[in-house]
Amino acid sequence: MSQGRTNRSADNRLADVRLTFVTDGGKPIGNAKVSLQQTSHDFLFGCAFPTWHRGNQESEDRFKELFRILFNCMTTETALKWRALEPRKGQLNWKAADRMIDWAETAGIVAKGHPLVWGNGPKGSGVPRWMLSKPSRKIGRYLHKRVKKVVERYAGRLRYWDVINEPCHATWFEEQLGPDYMKNVLDYVREVDPEAKLLINEYNIIGFDREMEQLVDLIKDLQEQGAPLDGVGLQAHPGSRWLRADEITRACDRIGELGLEAHITELTVPLENQPIKGRPEGGVWDEEAQAEYFEMFFRTAFAHPSVKAITVWGLWDGMIWQSNGGLVRKDFSLRPVFEVLDNLINREWRTACTIETDARGECVLMGYLGEYQVEAEVSGKRCVGTFHLDGRDEAVTVALN
């Protein structure tokens, strides 16, 4: 028996698999009704995770509770930015990053490091003040040392890295060290943690064709040099502009053509009653527009085969860089957009069904990729099991006990 498709736009996220259910002794469970519930997604639904301060435990606990409802991936928002981590030369404060990464592991959430290198000096948080006056030869050594220390500390724990942040716009390191610094940094990271997925992350790309081609040229140059690059983060801070579905798709197409993963990163919209630019019906940015925009954006990106992650850049108004732009208000009441994403992620795009096996204990499932929990009654006894649907295996045997 095959489960029907409920969302045509997300067909590429579904996979067929022939399941064979057996007892723990290997006997087929024939002619039985089996309940299946998807418990997690392989696709990464992510959000920035802020640095919490003491005395705010109740808010932090509520934030984490809401985070886990929607998201299975967190990005270190500020804790690993160089100026925040090492405000004084040689004095690294790991507490904030350790705390959030420890929590992510406990909660079963994928952790992504952000950003490893960000040349937004002299005023930005990617370059510590103590390094601004150093000669180029020392800057190169300090950069190498930073990359090695941070990646070594979290090797195997941070599965993704925004290795170079905004390389087309934040060029301080390129000005000091030359353009080869990007390949060198990527090589450093790959050497220290061969399993991590390495990205570059850039803004003003979706809907900006000239900037997209500039980024594509940079990526092609890195690829020609043999730089280890797995994906590209496409930031989504459009200001008051409404990015259209065709613009999102076109940007993801360009990344896919390069053989790389596309990650939608830093998705935000303003909620200050600003006029909406680029939407034919006009209007202003309010909670209803936010919900409509996020639904369009998520549906478009989730349907694209090159996209591996969508990351929102602010959950709660109490800790967000863009005023009133969160999915949750300051009093922790839910905005309509939270409900919209909850419905997509936890209902429409999550498989739950009851299927019936044949005499050999077999059936066919079409489901979304991820982990599944299985339950059936066998000889009057409740039996359970689990399996992972990854789209690669045509057949999976599931033992229930």
C-alpha positions in Angstrom: 0.0 0.0 0.0 1.4 3.4 -0.9 0.8 6.6 0.9 -0.5 9.4 -1.4 1.3 12.7 -2.0 -0.2 15.6 0.0 2.0 18.5 -1.3 2.9 18.4 -5.0 5.4 21.3 -4.6 7.5 19.2 -2.2 7.6 16.0 -4.3 11.4 16.0 -4.4 11.4 15.7 -0.6 9.5 12.4 -0.7 10.9 8.9 -1.3 9.5 5.5 -1.9 10.7 2.6 0.1 9.6 -1.1 0.4 9.4 -1.9 4.1 9.5 -5.4 5.5 8.4 -5.7 9.1 9.7 -8.7 11.1 9.8 -9.7 14.8 13.0 -9.5 16.7 13.5 -13.1 15.8 13.2 -12.4 12.1 9.7 -13.7 11.5 7.6 -11.6 9.0 4.7 -9.7 10.5 2.1 -10.5 7.8 -1.3 -9.0 7.3 -0.9 -6.5 10.1 -1.7 -2.8 10.5 1.4 -0.8 11.2 1.3 2.8 12.4 4.2 5.0 11.3 5.1 8.4 12.7 7.9 10.6 11.4 9.8 11.9 14.4 12.4 14.1 12.7 13.4 15.7 9.3 16.5 15.2 7.4 16.0 18.7 5.9 17.4 21.4 8.1 14.9 23.9 9.5 17.1 26.3 11.4 17.3 29.4 13.5 19.9 31.7 14.9 20.6 31.0 18.6 21.5 34.1 20.7 24.0 34.5 23.5 22.1 34.4 26.8 23.1 36.2 29.9 22.7 35.3 33.6 19.4 36.2 35.3 17.2 35.4 32.3 16.7 31.7 32.9 12.9 31.7 32.6 13.0 33.4 29.2 15.8 31.2 28.0 13.8 28.1 28.9 10.7 29.3 27.1 12.9 30.3 24.1 14.3 26.7 23.9 10.9 25.2 24.3 9.6 27.1 21.3 12.8 26.6 19.3 12.4 22.8 19.5 8.8 23.0 18.2 10.0 24.3 14.8 13.7 23.8 14.4 16.2 20.9 14.2 19.2 23.1 13.4 20.8 26.1 15.2 23.3 28.6 14.1 25.6 30.3 16.6 24.5 33.9 16.1 27.3 35.9 17.8 29.2 33.6 20.2 31.8 32.6 17.7 32.3 35.9 16.0 36.0 36.7 16.5 35.6 40.0 18.3 33.1 38.4 20.7 35.2 35.2 21.3 38.6 36.9 21.6 38.1 40.5 22.6 41.7 40.6 23.9 44.5 38.8 22.2 44.9 35.3 23.6 41.9 35.5 25.9 39.2 33.3 24.5 35.8 33.1 26.2 34.3 29.8 25.2 31.5 29.7 27.7 28.6 31.0 25.5 29.4 28.8 22.5 30.0 25.8 24.7 26.7 26.3 26.4 24.6 26.5 23.3 26.4 23.7 21.5 26.0 21.4 24.6 22.3 22.2 24.6 22.0 21.5 20.9 23.6 18.1 21.3 21.3 17.2 24.3 18.3 18.3 22.3 19.2 16.4 19.2 19.7 19.6 17.2 22.3 20.0 14.4 24.7 22.8 15.3 26.2 25.2 12.7 29.1 27.5 13.4 28.9 31.1 12.2 31.0 32.9 11.1 34.6 31.6 11.1 36.1 34.4 9.0 34.3 37.7 8.5 36.3 40.6 7.0 34.0 43.4 8.1 36.7 45.4 10.0 37.4 47.9 11.3 34.0 48.4 12.9 32.5 44.9 12.6 32.5 42.0 15.0 34.4 39.8 12.6 37.8 41.5 13.2 39.0 42.0 16.8 40.3 45.5 17.5 43.7 44.4 18.7 44.4 43.0 15.3 43.6 46.1 13.2 47.0 47.6 13.4 49.0 44.4 12.9 51.1 43.9 9.7 49.8 41.5 7.1 52.3 38.7 7.9 51.0 38.6 11.5 47.4 38.9 10.5 47.8 35.7 8.4 49.3 33.9 11.3 46.6 35.0 13.7 43.9 34.0 11.2 45.4 30.6 10.8 45.7 30.2 14.6 42.0 31.2 15.1 40.7 28.8 12.5 42.7 26.0 13.9 41.7 26.6 17.5 38.0 27.1 16.9 37.6 24.2 14.5 39.7 21.8 16.6 37.6 22.6 19.6 34.3 21.8 17.9 35.4 19.2 15.3 32.7 16.5 15.0 30.2 18.8 16.9 29.6 21.6 14.5 28.5 19.8 11.4 28.3 23.0 9.2 30.4 26.1 9.1 29.8 29.5 7.5 33.6 29.5 6.8 33.8 32.9 5.0 31.0 35.4 5.7 30.1 38.0 3.0 33.3 37.6 0.9 32.1 39.9 -1.8 31.2 42.7 0.5 33.4 42.3 3.7 36.9 42.4 2.1 39.2 43.4 5.0 41.1 40.1 5.0 41.4 40.1 1.3 42.9 43.6 1.4 45.4 42.5 4.0 46.3 39.0 2.7 45.2 38.9 -1.0 42.4 36.8 -2.6 44.2 33.4 -1.9 43.3 33.7 1.8 39.9 32.2 1.1 41.2 28.9 -0.4 43.8 28.8 2.4 41.1 29.1 5.1 38.9 26.5 3.5 41.9 24.1 3.3 42.6 24.8 7.0 39.1 23.9 8.0 38.9 20.7 5.9 42.3 19.6 7.3 41.1 20.0 10.9 37.6 18.6 10.4 37.2 16.6 7.3 33.6 15.7 8.0 32.3 19.3 8.4 30.3 20.8 5.5 31.9 24.1 4.5 30.0 27.1 3.2 30.5 30.7 2.2 27.6 33.0 3.1 26.6 36.2 1.3 23.9 38.8 1.2 22.1 40.8 -1.6 22.2 37.7 -3.8 18.6 36.6 -4.2 16.9 39.0 -6.6 20.2 40.8 -7.4 21.5 39.4 -10.6 24.7 41.4 -10.9 25.7 40.4 -7.3 24.8 36.8 -8.0 27.2 36.7 -11.0 29.9 38.2 -8.9 29.4 35.5 -6.3 29.3 32.8 -9.0 32.6 34.1 -10.5 34.2 33.9 -7.0 32.9 30.3 -6.5 34.2 29.2 -9.9 37.6 30.6 -9.1 37.6 28.7 -5.8 36.6 25.5 -7.5 39.3 25.9 -10.1 41.8 26.3 -7.3 40.5 23.0 -5.8 39.1 24.7 -2.7 36.9 22.4 -0.5 33.5 24.1 -0.7 30.3 22.2 -0.1 27.6 24.9 -0.2 26.6 28.5 -0.4 24.5 30.4 2.2 22.1 32.8 0.6 21.1 35.5 3.1 17.6 36.7 3.0 17.7 40.2 4.5 15.8 42.1 1.7 14.9 45.1 3.8 11.4 46.1 2.9 11.5 44.3 -0.4 9.3 41.3 -1.1 11.5 38.7 -2.8 9.4 36.8 -5.4 9.3 33.0 -5.7 10.9 33.1 -9.2 13.8 35.2 -7.8 14.4 32.6 -5.0 14.2 29.7 -7.5 16.6 31.4 -9.9 19.2 32.0 -7.2 19.0 28.4 -6.0 19.2 27.2 -9.6 22.5 29.1 -10.1 24.0 27.4 -7.0 22.8 24.0 -8.0 24.4 24.4 -11.4 27.7 24.8 -9.6 27.2 21.4 -8.0 26.8 22.9 -4.5 24.2 22.9 -1.8 22.1 26.0 -1.4 21.3 27.1 2.2 18.8 29.9 2.8 20.3 31.8 5.7 19.3 34.7 7.9 15.7 35.0 6.7 14.0 38.1 8.1 11.4 40.7 7.3 10.8 44.1 9.0 7.6 44.6 11.1 7.6 48.4 11.3 4.7 49.1 9.0 7.1 49.9 6.2 5.6 49.9 2.6 6.2 46.5 0.9 8.4 46.9 -2.1 8.1 44.6 -5.1 4.6 43.1 -4.3 2.0 44.0 -6.9 -0.7 44.5 -4.4 1.5 46.7 -2.2 0.6 46.9 1.4 2.8 47.3 4.5 4.9 44.9 6.5 2.7 43.7 9.4 2.1 40.3 11.0 -0.2 39.1 8.3 2.3 40.0 5.5 5.1 38.4 7.5 3.1 35.1 7.7 2.2 35.2 4.0 5.8 35.9 3.0 7.4 33.2 5.1 5.0 30.6 3.9 5.8 31.6 0.2 9.5 31.6 1.0 9.5 28.2 2.8 7.3 26.5 0.2 9.5 27.8 -2.6 12.9 26.9 -1.0 11.7 23.5 0.4 10.5 22.5 -3.1 13.9 23.3 -4.7 16.2 20.1 -5.0 19.4 22.1 -4.3 18.2 23.6 -1.0 19.3 21.7 2.1 18.4 24.2 4.8 16.3 27.2 5.6 17.4 29.3 8.6 15.4 32.1 10.2 17.4 34.9 11.8 15.2 35.6 14.8 12.8 33.6 16.9 11.9 36.0 19.8 11.5 39.8 19.8 13.3 39.9 23.1 16.6 39.0 21.5 16.7 39.9 17.8 18.7 42.4 15.8 15.7 43.6 13.8 13.1 45.2 15.9 9.8 43.3 16.1 10.9 40.8 13.4 10.6 37.6 15.4 8.2 34.7 15.0 7.3 35.3 18.7 6.4 38.6 20.4 8.3 39.9 23.4 5.8 38.4 25.8 6.3 35.1 24.1 2.8 35.1 22.4 3.0 33.5 19.0 2.7 35.5 15.8 0.7 34.1 12.9 3.9 33.2 11.2 4.8 30.7 14.0 1.6 28.9 13.4 2.1 28.9 9.7 5.6 27.3 10.0 4.4 24.8 12.7 1.7 23.6 10.2 4.2 23.2 7.4 7.1 21.6 9.3 5.2 19.5 11.8 2.0 18.5 9.8 2.0 19.1 6.1 5.6 18.0 5.5 5.7 15.3 8.1 4.5 11.7 7.4 2.1 9.9 9.7 -0.1 7.1 8.5 -1.3 3.5 9.1 -0.4 0.9 6.5 -1.2 -2.8 6.1 1.4 -5.4 5.3 0.9 -8.3 3.0 1.5 -12.0 3.9 5.2 -11.5 3.7 5.2 -8.5 6.0 5.9 -6.1 3.2 4.4 -2.7 2.1 5.4 0.4 0.2 5.7 3.8 1.8 6.1 7.2 0.2 7.2 9.6 2.9 9.3 12.6 3.8 13.0 11.9 4.6 13.9 11.5 8.2 13.5 9.2 11.3 10.4 7.1 11.8 8.8 5.4 14.8 6.7 2.3 14.1 4.1 0.5 16.2 2.1 -2.6 15.5 0.2 -5.3 17.5 1.7 -8.7 17.1 0.0 -11.7 18.7 -1.8 -9.3 21.1 1.4 -7.6 22.1 2.4 -4.0 21.3 5.6 -3.9 19.4 7.7 -0.9 18.3 10.7 -0.1 16.1 12.4 2.6 14.2 13.9 3.2 10.8 15.5 6.0 8.8 14.1 7.0 5.4 17.0 8.6 3.5 15.9 8.1 -0.1 18.9 5.9 -1.0 17.7 2.5 0.0 14.9 0.8 -2.1 14.2 -1.7 0.6 14.4 -1.5 4.4 13.8 -4.3 7.0 12.4 -3.1 10.3 12.5 -5.3 13.4 9.8 -4.7 16.0 10.1 -5.8 19.6 
